Amino acid sequence: MYDRLQKRGVYTDADAASATRQMLRAVGHLHSRSVVHRDVKLENFLYESEADAAQLKLIDFGFAKIWDPSTLMLSSCGSAAYVSPDVLCGRGYTDKCDLWSIGVILWMILAGYPPFHGDERKIMASIKAGDPDWSHSKRWTGVSEEAIDLVRKLLQKAPDQRLDAQQALQHPWLIRASDQTPQAKLSRDALRSLQGFRQASRLRRAVLQLLAQELEPEQTAELRETFLAIDRTNEGTICLWDLKEAIRNSAACSPTGKRRRAFNFAEETESDFGTPMLASGSLGDSTPCSPSGYDSLSPTSCPTSPARTLRRANSKTLSELFSVLDANGDQRIYYSDFLAATMEAQTRLREEAVRATFRRLDADCSGTIGVSDVKAVFGETFNGADVEDFLQEMDPNEDGEFGYEVFARVMSNGDCVPTTPAPLPPKTSKPLLLGGLLLGGPKSRLGLEPALLGALLGGS
């Protein structure tokens, strides 16, 4: 992001809004998991590629901390130009320090200069006083009043007056800029993929997660946008009601654009989590109400298919699907889990992704995968029956091992691009991260995305 700003000078209003929304989503996801980054800056946001529409990724968790909101953090850390006044004052600070830093970044991409500048002593004094340099008025020409308003609300000296990530995402400037957000619904292929994932063995689902980690950003762009549209809380996760709404929206329109009658989940009297489903469509107090006005599906409303099965599913079936996707048991679906379950909607998998996954499973580098390889990769996560079932699925000849060609054919449903034999390249040291799990190790109590399981330091 730093390099892109240097090349451009400033961002347009629209590009700045898009970048800010992505930054807030990333930080909001962290904060929802009680993690504070504490070193948010331009250099720690990287674009996936050089493309104009490339997505931002937040990196460098060296100062990150798992934070108990009932306490204050005390350690002074971060980068001078981005650190908040509450960090410098020495009386303790909260996760709002990350929002101040995003405010600094937003200022810089809109105006092309930092709000606090000079030597380090002057910078610190200006930050402590909460006195950014607004004197270069010409730099703000053409920047919308709404954008400037968000900058001011993020650079509030008092933390209790500063917006948090969720409040900032609801700012009129960002809402207006995201008017074209796609409807939260799943494609027919994604629904079919979800149905297949629900019926797959636990070990096959784990392998699919490994495969999902090898996909390139351009392969997952459509699914990522779908996930973000379904995520109504902007916390980087999907709850049960979000999933139900997306499935219902998928059934709401026929290919000709006419509205279909969809299953009325709001009429369900009981959820499978034991929480009464209110007539208005709310799932307890923590779930957003859903729109009403849907009739139940008629027997002839859509053709027979796995997608139709999911669209017409009752609350129990959908809760079963949700529990399969809820790898951490915290009633949330994370992006890595969603991607593993829906990636078969991508028509063809690239050979390098399938081959890289095979290479990670081939623990002894023998060119074949057997019981010992699976146990070496997954440790005690799966029992003997799981392993045997998976090997039987992969190896119907029952000789206990299978090679790359068999793996590619089964995992890509015969549609891998291409599957020509080739020498396996050296194994990588890339850690095997599965949703919130470190494979072969204990379950993460945080349920963080793989990219967030960095070095989360202790201390204050």
C-alpha positions as semicolon CSV with decimal commas, in nm:
position;residue;x (nm);y (nm);z (nm)
1;M;0,000;0,000;0,000
2;Y;0,293;0,230;0,077
3;D;0,441;0,173;-0,269
4;R;0,107;0,225;-0,442
5;L;0,056;0,555;-0,260
6;Q;0,405;0,669;-0,360
7;K;0,325;0,599;-0,725
8;R;-0,020;0,759;-0,720
9;G;0,037;1,053;-0,488
10;V;-0,321;1,026;-0,360
11;Y;-0,617;0,788;-0,393
12;T;-0,945;0,887;-0,551
13;D;-1,244;0,911;-0,319
14;A;-1,377;0,579;-0,447
15;D;-1,045;0,396;-0,419
16;A;-0,986;0,539;-0,071
17;A;-1,331;0,421;0,040
18;S;-1,266;0,072;-0,094
19;A;-0,926;0,050;0,079
20;T;-1,067;0,188;0,405
21;R;-1,350;-0,062;0,404
22;Q;-1,101;-0,346;0,361
23;M;-0,875;-0,214;0,638
24;L;-1,168;-0,178;0,875
25;R;-1,291;-0,528;0,796
26;A;-0,947;-0,673;0,872
27;V;-0,908;-0,485;1,199
28;G;-1,272;-0,548;1,290
29;H;-1,219;-0,922;1,244
30;L;-0,919;-0,909;1,476
31;H;-1,104;-0,710;1,739
32;S;-1,401;-0,947;1,727
33;R;-1,153;-1,221;1,825
34;S;-1,003;-1,006;2,106
35;V;-0,680;-0,944;1,914
36;V;-0,528;-0,596;1,882
37;H;-0,270;-0,545;1,606
38;R;-0,092;-0,240;1,758
39;D;0,119;-0,166;1,449
40;V;-0,131;-0,071;1,178
41;K;0,044;0,132;0,908
42;L;0,073;0,166;0,531
43;E;0,365;-0,076;0,514
44;N;0,165;-0,348;0,689
45;F;-0,112;-0,355;0,431
46;L;-0,010;-0,542;0,118
47;Y;-0,201;-0,581;-0,207
48;E;-0,241;-0,936;-0,337
49;S;-0,115;-0,827;-0,679
50;E;-0,043;-0,522;-0,894
51;A;-0,399;-0,521;-1,028
52;D;-0,606;-0,210;-0,953
53;A;-0,879;-0,422;-0,793
54;A;-0,639;-0,634;-0,585
55;Q;-0,742;-0,698;-0,226
56;L;-0,551;-0,574;0,079
57;K;-0,395;-0,810;0,334
58;L;-0,291;-0,709;0,686
59;I;0,050;-0,847;0,788
60;D;0,314;-0,834;1,065
61;F;0,168;-0,944;1,396
62;G;0,488;-0,888;1,592
63;F;0,321;-0,637;1,829
64;A;-0,021;-0,804;1,825
65;K;-0,178;-0,898;2,155
66;I;-0,464;-1,114;2,273
67;W;-0,647;-0,859;2,482
68;D;-0,889;-0,888;2,773
69;P;-1,132;-0,593;2,731
70;S;-1,171;-0,569;3,109
71;T;-0,812;-0,446;3,130
72;L;-0,601;-0,178;2,964
73;M;-0,283;-0,237;2,764
74;L;0,024;-0,048;2,882
75;S;0,317;-0,127;2,650
76;S;0,419;0,159;2,421
77;C;0,456;0,005;2,077
78;G;0,384;0,080;1,715
79;S;0,532;0,317;1,459
80;A;0,581;0,682;1,552
81;A;0,371;0,847;1,280
82;Y;0,075;0,613;1,339
83;V;0,069;0,568;1,717
84;S;-0,234;0,703;1,904
85;P;-0,227;0,960;2,187
86;D;-0,371;0,707;2,433
87;V;-0,072;0,477;2,371
88;L;0,170;0,765;2,434
89;C;0,001;0,898;2,747
90;G;0,105;0,593;2,953
91;R;-0,228;0,553;3,134
92;G;-0,342;0,251;2,933
93;Y;-0,524;0,203;2,604
94;T;-0,773;-0,023;2,425
95;D;-0,823;-0,163;2,075
96;K;-0,920;0,189;1,964
97;C;-0,547;0,247;1,905
98;D;-0,583;0,053;1,577
99;L;-0,865;0,283;1,463
100;W;-0,650;0,591;1,516
101;S;-0,384;0,431;1,295
102;I;-0,641;0,366;1,021
103;G;-0,739;0,732;1,049
104;V;-0,376;0,828;0,984
105;I;-0,363;0,602;0,679
106;L;-0,691;0,741;0,546
107;W;-0,558;1,095;0,586
108;M;-0,243;1,005;0,392
109;I;-0,416;0,835;0,099
110;L;-0,666;1,123;0,065
111;A;-0,431;1,420;0,111
112;G;-0,091;1,274;0,019
113;Y;0,090;1,389;0,333
114;P;0,096;1,268;0,698
115;P;-0,117;1,441;0,962
116;F;0,177;1,452;1,204
117;H;0,521;1,533;1,064
118;G;0,856;1,684;1,155
119;D;1,122;1,531;1,375
120;E;1,020;1,256;1,616
121;R;0,989;1,495;1,908
122;K;0,751;1,723;1,717
123;I;0,550;1,427;1,590
124;M;0,500;1,291;1,942
125;A;0,400;1,632;2,078
126;S;0,144;1,684;1,801
127;I;-0,003;1,338;1,852
128;K;-0,033;1,382;2,229
129;A;-0,211;1,712;2,170
130;G;-0,439;1,551;1,911
131;D;-0,341;1,830;1,672
132;P;-0,308;1,709;1,310
133;D;-0,184;1,953;1,046
134;W;-0,488;2,078;0,850
135;S;-0,298;2,380;0,713
136;H;-0,249;2,242;0,360
137;S;-0,602;2,318;0,248
138;K;-0,524;2,276;-0,122
139;R;-0,440;1,910;-0,057
140;W;-0,801;1,853;0,049
141;T;-0,954;2,008;-0,262
142;G;-1,174;1,749;-0,427
143;V;-1,198;1,529;-0,118
144;S;-1,560;1,480;-0,015
145;E;-1,690;1,626;0,311
146;E;-1,806;1,278;0,413
147;A;-1,453;1,140;0,374
148;I;-1,310;1,426;0,581
149;D;-1,575;1,362;0,845
150;L;-1,464;1,000;0,880
151;V;-1,101;1,111;0,912
152;R;-1,199;1,345;1,197
153;K;-1,398;1,074;1,375
154;L;-1,110;0,829;1,357
155;L;-0,855;1,086;1,478
156;Q;-1,042;1,178;1,794
157;K;-0,794;1,226;2,077
158;A;-1,029;1,072;2,336
159;P;-1,069;0,698;2,269
160;D;-1,429;0,695;2,391
161;Q;-1,516;0,950;2,121
162;R;-1,328;0,761;1,849
163;L;-1,526;0,525;1,623
164;D;-1,471;0,152;1,653
165;A;-1,439;-0,066;1,342
166;Q;-1,807;-0,155;1,317
167;Q;-1,919;0,206;1,368
168;A;-1,673;0,326;1,105
169;L;-1,801;0,069;0,855
170;Q;-2,147;0,220;0,899
171;H;-2,024;0,572;0,822
172;P;-2,229;0,736;0,541
173;W;-1,921;0,776;0,321
174;L;-1,850;0,403;0,321
175;I;-2,216;0,306;0,298
176;R;-2,263;0,530;-0,006
177;A;-1,947;0,394;-0,169
178;S;-2,063;0,034;-0,120
179;D;-2,411;0,078;-0,268
180;Q;-2,320;-0,175;-0,537
181;T;-2,249;-0,456;-0,287
182;P;-2,389;-0,780;-0,434
183;Q;-2,691;-0,945;-0,274
184;A;-2,609;-1,209;-0,015
185;K;-2,687;-1,522;-0,212
186;L;-2,516;-1,838;-0,331
187;S;-2,485;-1,958;-0,687
188;R;-2,636;-2,289;-0,792
189;D;-2,286;-2,442;-0,814
190;A;-2,193;-2,312;-0,468
191;L;-2,509;-2,465;-0,322
192;R;-2,427;-2,797;-0,486
193;S;-2,073;-2,774;-0,350
194;L;-2,205;-2,707;0,002
195;Q;-2,429;-3,010;-0,021
196;G;-2,135;-3,229;-0,121
197;F;-1,916;-3,086;0,156
198;R;-2,179;-3,169;0,417
199;Q;-2,183;-3,532;0,304
200;A;-1,802;-3,568;0,281
201;S;-1,595;-3,748;0,543
202;R;-1,417;-3,537;0,805
203;L;-1,078;-3,617;0,658
204;R;-1,183;-3,530;0,303
205;R;-1,310;-3,195;0,434
206;A;-0,972;-3,138;0,600
207;V;-0,791;-3,211;0,274
208;L;-1,025;-2,973;0,091
209;Q;-0,919;-2,702;0,335
210;L;-0,556;-2,767;0,251
211;L;-0,643;-2,746;-0,118
212;A;-0,831;-2,419;-0,064
213;Q;-0,517;-2,264;0,085
214;E;-0,332;-2,326;-0,242
215;L;-0,577;-2,137;-0,464
216;E;-0,468;-1,810;-0,619
217;P;-0,657;-1,488;-0,534
218;E;-0,806;-1,458;-0,883
219;Q;-0,953;-1,808;-0,847
220;T;-1,134;-1,717;-0,528
221;A;-1,238;-1,357;-0,605
222;E;-1,603;-1,441;-0,674
223;L;-1,637;-1,662;-0,366
224;R;-1,467;-1,396;-0,153
225;E;-1,718;-1,135;-0,268
226;T;-2,000;-1,378;-0,192
227;F;-1,865;-1,437;0,158
228;L;-1,833;-1,064;0,226
229;A;-2,188;-1,005;0,104
230;I;-2,322;-1,278;0,335
231;D;-2,123;-1,145;0,633
232;R;-2,376;-0,892;0,760
233;T;-2,183;-0,807;1,077
234;N;-1,860;-0,712;0,894
235;E;-1,663;-0,924;1,141
236;G;-1,523;-1,168;0,886
237;T;-1,752;-1,453;0,987
238;I;-2,094;-1,592;0,894
239;C;-2,355;-1,693;1,152
240;L;-2,632;-1,949;1,105
241;W;-2,892;-1,687;1,020
242;D;-2,664;-1,530;0,757
243;L;-2,634;-1,870;0,590
244;K;-3,010;-1,925;0,596
245;E;-3,071;-1,584;0,443
246;A;-2,819;-1,647;0,164
247;I;-2,978;-1,982;0,080
248;R;-3,324;-1,827;0,084
249;N;-3,211;-1,541;-0,140
250;S;-3,070;-1,799;-0,380
251;A;-3,413;-1,956;-0,411
252;A;-3,598;-1,626;-0,437
253;C;-3,548;-1,575;-0,811
254;S;-3,576;-1,810;-1,106
255;P;-3,333;-1,793;-1,402
256;T;-3,590;-1,570;-1,574
257;G;-3,581;-1,324;-1,284
258;K;-3,923;-1,412;-1,144
259;R;-3,950;-1,449;-0,771
260;R;-3,982;-1,803;-0,645
261;R;-4,153;-1,901;-0,326
262;A;-3,884;-1,984;-0,075
263;F;-3,876;-2,175;0,247
264;N;-3,988;-1,946;0,530
265;F;-3,728;-2,000;0,795
266;A;-3,895;-1,738;1,014
267;E;-4,183;-1,977;1,069
268;E;-3,954;-2,236;1,226
269;T;-4,038;-2,262;1,593
270;E;-3,706;-2,390;1,722
271;S;-3,344;-2,362;1,614
272;D;-3,105;-2,648;1,662
273;F;-2,904;-2,441;1,907
274;G;-3,199;-2,455;2,145
275;T;-3,288;-2,088;2,101
276;P;-3,651;-2,007;2,019
277;M;-3,698;-1,877;1,667
278;L;-3,915;-1,570;1,696
279;A;-4,204;-1,516;1,460
280;S;-4,040;-1,198;1,333
281;G;-3,748;-1,403;1,208
282;S;-3,487;-1,325;1,475
283;L;-3,271;-1,598;1,623
284;G;-3,251;-1,489;1,985
285;D;-3,119;-1,143;2,063
286;S;-2,786;-1,167;1,883
287;T;-2,900;-1,236;1,528
288;P;-3,037;-0,977;1,285
289;C;-3,402;-1,003;1,193
290;S;-3,471;-1,133;0,846
291;P;-3,719;-1,007;0,590
292;S;-4,056;-1,174;0,592
293;G;-4,307;-1,237;0,319
294;Y;-4,187;-1,572;0,180
295;D;-4,419;-1,865;0,124
296;S;-4,308;-2,225;0,161
297;L;-4,172;-2,401;-0,145
298;S;-4,414;-2,584;-0,367
299;P;-4,319;-2,935;-0,488
300;T;-4,269;-2,804;-0,841
301;S;-4,099;-2,474;-0,766
302;C;-3,755;-2,582;-0,885
303;P;-3,591;-2,882;-1,052
304;T;-3,452;-3,171;-0,852
305;S;-3,085;-3,112;-0,769
306;P;-2,849;-3,093;-0,470
307;A;-2,901;-2,717;-0,479
308;R;-3,277;-2,760;-0,447
309;T;-3,223;-2,998;-0,155
310;L;-3,036;-2,728;0,034
311;R;-3,277;-2,452;-0,061
312;R;-3,570;-2,655;0,067
313;A;-3,388;-2,787;0,369
314;N;-3,549;-2,757;0,710
315;S;-3,384;-2,596;1,008
316;K;-3,233;-2,924;1,125
317;T;-3,064;-2,994;0,792
318;L;-2,924;-2,642;0,771
319;S;-2,798;-2,658;1,127
320;E;-2,622;-2,984;1,040
321;L;-2,457;-2,809;0,746
322;F;-2,364;-2,517;0,969
323;S;-2,208;-2,747;1,230
324;V;-1,993;-2,907;0,958
325;L;-1,870;-2,564;0,849
326;D;-1,825;-2,446;1,209
327;A;-1,479;-2,599;1,254
328;N;-1,408;-2,412;1,578
329;G;-1,740;-2,481;1,747
330;D;-1,802;-2,110;1,813
331;Q;-2,116;-2,087;1,595
332;R;-1,928;-1,895;1,326
333;I;-1,813;-1,988;0,976
334;Y;-1,472;-1,850;0,880
335;Y;-1,361;-1,766;0,528
336;S;-1,118;-2,058;0,502
337;D;-1,399;-2,301;0,593
338;F;-1,642;-2,135;0,351
339;L;-1,385;-2,146;0,071
340;A;-1,313;-2,515;0,127
341;A;-1,686;-2,592;0,115
342;T;-1,768;-2,389;-0,195
343;M;-1,455;-2,398;-0,410
344;E;-1,594;-2,680;-0,623
345;A;-1,813;-2,403;-0,768
346;Q;-1,493;-2,302;-0,947
347;T;-1,522;-2,499;-1,269
348;R;-1,160;-2,612;-1,289
349;L;-0,877;-2,635;-1,037
350;R;-0,527;-2,549;-1,148
351;E;-0,276;-2,829;-1,141
352;E;-0,029;-2,637;-0,926
353;A;-0,286;-2,605;-0,645
354;V;-0,373;-2,975;-0,652
355;R;-0,007;-3,075;-0,679
356;A;0,096;-2,848;-0,391
357;T;-0,172;-3,006;-0,172
358;F;-0,056;-3,355;-0,266
359;R;0,301;-3,255;-0,184
360;R;0,197;-3,139;0,163
361;L;0,020;-3,469;0,228
362;D;0,311;-3,679;0,100
363;A;0,500;-3,659;0,430
364;D;0,780;-3,900;0,336
365;C;0,829;-3,756;-0,016
366;S;0,776;-4,101;-0,168
367;G;0,540;-3,985;-0,443
368;T;0,248;-4,174;-0,289
369;I;0,020;-4,112;0,009
370;G;-0,059;-4,381;0,263
371;V;-0,170;-4,421;0,624
372;S;0,164;-4,306;0,767
373;D;0,158;-3,987;0,558
374;V;-0,193;-3,893;0,667
375;K;-0,111;-3,957;1,033
376;A;0,212;-3,759;1,005
377;V;0,028;-3,457;0,863
378;F;-0,284;-3,460;1,078
379;G;-0,144;-3,613;1,396
380;E;-0,414;-3,724;1,637
381;T;-0,678;-3,500;1,481
382;F;-0,837;-3,798;1,305
383;N;-0,881;-4,156;1,422
384;G;-0,804;-4,475;1,234
385;A;-1,154;-4,513;1,093
386;D;-1,139;-4,165;0,937
387;V;-0,806;-4,243;0,772
388;E;-0,920;-4,581;0,643
389;D;-1,241;-4,435;0,501
390;F;-1,045;-4,162;0,325
391;L;-0,796;-4,407;0,178
392;Q;-1,079;-4,630;0,060
393;E;-1,240;-4,330;-0,110
394;M;-0,912;-4,243;-0,278
395;D;-0,786;-4,595;-0,340
396;P;-1,062;-4,839;-0,437
397;N;-0,794;-5,102;-0,514
398;E;-0,726;-5,118;-0,139
399;D;-0,348;-5,143;-0,164
400;G;-0,318;-4,873;0,101
401;E;-0,153;-4,602;-0,109
402;F;-0,234;-4,374;-0,401
403;G;-0,034;-4,147;-0,630
404;Y;-0,080;-3,796;-0,763
405;E;-0,293;-3,889;-1,064
406;V;-0,554;-4,061;-0,846
407;F;-0,550;-3,771;-0,599
408;A;-0,592;-3,512;-0,875
409;R;-0,880;-3,701;-1,035
410;V;-1,072;-3,751;-0,710
411;M;-1,013;-3,408;-0,553
412;S;-1,092;-3,215;-0,871
413;N;-1,377;-3,440;-0,987
414;G;-1,179;-3,520;-1,300
415;D;-1,148;-3,154;-1,400
416;C;-0,797;-3,050;-1,307
417;V;-0,592;-2,833;-1,544
418;P;-0,387;-3,033;-1,650
419;T;-0,302;-3,363;-1,479
420;T;0,011;-3,459;-1,667
421;P;0,273;-3,651;-1,467
422;A;0,566;-3,437;-1,359
423;P;0,844;-3,456;-1,100
424;L;0,736;-3,327;-0,762
425;P;0,919;-3,007;-0,667
426;P;1,087;-2,984;-0,324
427;K;0,854;-2,976;-0,027
428;T;0,793;-2,636;0,126
429;S;0,814;-2,545;0,490
430;K;0,474;-2,376;0,472
431;P;0,287;-2,448;0,797
432;L;-0,024;-2,660;0,769
433;L;-0,301;-2,436;0,893
434;L;-0,661;-2,554;0,885
435;G;-0,920;-2,290;0,969
436;G;-0,844;-2,214;1,332
437;L;-0,640;-2,533;1,369
438;L;-0,268;-2,589;1,352
439;L;-0,261;-2,938;1,203
440;G;-0,118;-3,194;1,439
441;G;-0,159;-2,953;1,728
442;P;-0,429;-2,827;1,963
443;K;-0,737;-2,641;1,851
444;S;-0,705;-2,265;1,853
445;R;-0,930;-2,115;2,115
446;L;-0,949;-1,796;1,909
447;G;-1,076;-1,943;1,584
448;L;-0,864;-1,699;1,384
449;E;-0,811;-1,719;1,012
450;P;-0,477;-1,879;0,913
451;A;-0,323;-1,543;0,823
452;L;-0,403;-1,417;1,173
453;L;-0,232;-1,701;1,361
454;G;0,095;-1,511;1,373
455;A;0,323;-1,437;1,664
456;L;0,068;-1,298;1,908
457;L;0,292;-1,172;2,185
458;G;0,207;-1,173;2,552
459;G;0,294;-0,895;2,791
460;S;0,096;-0,578;2,837
